[in-house]
Amino acid sequence: MAEKTISVFVESVNATFVCHVIYSEAAKARDCVLSHDEAVMVTVHDIGNNHSHFRKFFEEEDMKAIEKHLTVIHVNVPGHDNPVHLPPDNTYPSIHQLGEALEDVLRGVGVQGPVVGFGRGAGANTLCWYALTNPSRVIGLILLECTAISAGFMEWAQEKMVVLQLHKKMTNSAERFLLWHYFGSHREGHESAIKEYHDHLHNHANSDNMGHYIEAYMNRESFQDRLGEFNFNVLLVTGAHSQHAAEVESMARHMKIGKTNLLNLSDVGTDIMGEAGPQLAESVMYFLQGLGLVAAEKSRGRSLSTMSM
């Protein structure tokens, strides 16, 4: 499948976003040019990671099928595509500013049509700000482990200590925090994924840049009182054993009835894409079918715990 890596400098935040664009079959037939009304899927990653977290998930059977129908744009927030240090005199954008900047990023890679956002954690939060800023562009959001409130004192204090360490180097305590953020306490049987993430942190990431994104996330603004502005379909996803489940469920209760689906995966922790990849991929497929973006396919008969709000 045709793919391009495109860097987009956004003047308003003085930062460069690196996008990995996987073109649909229709776009490939037009020499990788997106039509004015062509819908795209945009992913934004969480703290402590980059687009590679999504790329692995897109190897799932249902996600490969989706790529045939939809152009997928994996966005790396500034400083997360390679281990090169960001300029020391730059002020890192806030989560709100990252969300606003996404419109310039998408126009920079040629997106003219509607957008389906797919994010986890800080990336999900960023996409919510994008939707609040550009409500006419967004037709759906898929949000994993998303919260609509600002960080409480305990979270803020913990992340502040991690940020101070990461601006110097990756430390054992910073790694423990990131492992907790991604895997929680539900780690049995996931030793391979944890080892792979350890390798990413120490060999493929820039700890200083990572610290900037974490700092932006810990200083995030609440938008809970604006959730009623979401006039499109939203799929909220968490795991029954996730430490973030209560915040996701609280967010769902503040959203529009009939527009929101809460997917709470049983026997799953925080690493939803890793622990329940096939179930999540099938749910994403159904969600996109509901938006009329992909053709209906025969169900594989998996059991999911869902709640329509």
MOGI-V153911 format. One record per backbone hydrogen bond with DSSP energy under -1.0 kcal/mol. NH is the residue of the N-H (numbers start at 1). CO is the residue of the C=O. If there is no record, write none. Layout:
[[NH	CO] [NH	CO]]
This chain:
[[4	21] [6	19] [8	17] [10	15] [15	10] [17	8] [19	6] [20	74] [21	4] [22	72] [23	2] [25	68] [28	24] [29	25] [31	28] [32	27] [33	27] [38	35] [40	114] [41	71] [42	116] [43	73] [44	118] [53	50] [55	51] [56	52] [58	54] [59	56] [60	57] [64	60] [65	61] [66	62] [67	63] [69	66] [70	66] [72	22] [73	41] [74	20] [75	43] [76	18] [80	77] [90	87] [98	94] [99	95] [100	96] [101	97] [102	98] [103	100] [105	101] [106	102] [107	103] [108	104] [110	107] [111	106] [115	137] [116	40] [117	140] [118	42] [119	142] [120	44] [121	144] [123	120] [125	121] [126	122] [127	123] [128	124] [129	125] [130	126] [131	127] [132	128] [133	129] [134	130] [137	134] [139	115] [141	233] [142	117] [143	235] [144	119] [145	237] [156	152] [157	153] [158	154] [159	155] [160	156] [161	157] [162	158] [163	159] [164	160] [165	161] [166	162] [167	163] [168	165] [169	165] [175	171] [176	172] [177	173] [178	174] [179	175] [180	176] [181	177] [182	178] [183	179] [184	180] [186	183] [187	185] [190	187] [194	190] [195	191] [196	192] [197	193] [198	194] [199	195] [200	196] [201	197] [202	198] [203	199] [204	200] [210	206] [211	207] [212	208] [213	209] [214	210] [215	211] [216	212] [217	213] [218	214] [219	215] [220	217] [223	148] [226	223] [227	224] [229	226] [230	227] [231	229] [234	259] [235	141] [236	261] [237	143] [238	263] [240	265] [241	268] [242	239] [245	242] [248	244] [249	245] [250	246] [251	247] [252	248] [253	249] [254	251] [255	252] [259	256] [261	234] [262	307] [263	236] [264	305] [265	238] [272	270] [275	271] [276	272] [280	276] [281	277] [282	278] [283	279] [284	280] [285	281] [286	282] [287	283] [288	284] [289	285] [290	286] [292	289] [293	288] [307	262] [309	260]]
